[in-house]
Amino acid sequence: MAPKLFHIVILLASCSHPAFLRGQQLFLDADTNAIDLGGQTHLTLRFEQLTQETADVQWPALEDTLANGFEILKRSPIDTTRADGMLQFSQRILITCFDTGFAVIEPIEARLNGDIFTSNPLLIEVRAPELAADAEIKDIKDIRRTSFTAWHQLVLWLRHYWYIPLSVLLVSAGLYFFFRLKRRDATIVQSTQPPPDTRPAHIIALQALRVLEAKKLCENGRSKAYYIELTDILRRYIEHRWDIPALERTTRELQSALQAVAMNDDMRETLLQTLRLADAVKFARYSTMPPENEQSFKNALRFVEATAQRETTTA
């Protein structure tokens, strides 16, 4: 009886607070003032004021528990409404309690433009379950076994971690299609490549020189393109003729490599003269005259014919 009387005194004292007597603006209501032990009820914290252009409201930051054993289970977002010249803020709070008896939810404070406003307290009764005086005390029940198979465990696991097998499936499918397309592209490239030319190196070079001569690049003002193609023909001929990687070497490096090749010195110098002139056109923007172009072509033609590998015949 004493705790009940104490809480009622606190409730009456809070209601006699000056802020309450002059017209309360912060209200705390409950859906019900009596709950069972472990039961739940909703509180509504409501703040009302006359409409103002500026309203700096500092809403109370409630923790997980209130005073006197009340626990907060859920908080709704703060709702704002305007009606009849009043601005209203409200929030729904779901609470529970596991202590029986009468308990007071103490006043809650909020701020508006720096002023402190206090809500009314609430008296809540938490009722204990009613037990029959002649009820029989029952023993603890045995463990109940269920048919929880591995399939049920798998379903339960997939319900929580479904994204893991989905990610593995997507990655596997992506890798499969990636390598499949890569293999298909490699097959297409391989099938579209022309078969290697097995003709003698000098035959290939002489044919390429005749094609270059028919293009008349120098006559059309394309001397650089002419010398690029001319030197490319000569370097490819050297690669096929003596297995020297001429396309990957500079003129000076190629000169050193040709020293080991059995070749007439005049032919070697003729080749190097043509390559040096081509370097000047390609890299130094040297402008050649028609006689130089004609002489370069003749030098290339003479070099290939003079160094061509002759077939040997046996009697």
Secondary structure, DSSP 8 states (H G I E B T S, - for coil): -HHHHHHHHHHHHHHTSHHHHTT--EEEEES-SEEETT-EEEEEEEEEEE--S---EE-----SB-GGGEEEEEE---EEEEETTEEEEEEEEEEEE-S-EEEEE---EEEETTEEEE---EEEEEE-----TT---------------HHHHHHHHHHHHTHHHHHHHHHHHHHHHHHHHHHHHHHHHHHHS-----S-HHHHHHHHHHHHHHH-TGGGT-HHHHHHHHHHHHHHHHHHHH---GGGS-HHHHHHHHTTS---HHHHHHHHHHHHHHHHHHHS-----HHHHHHHHHHHHHHHHHH--------
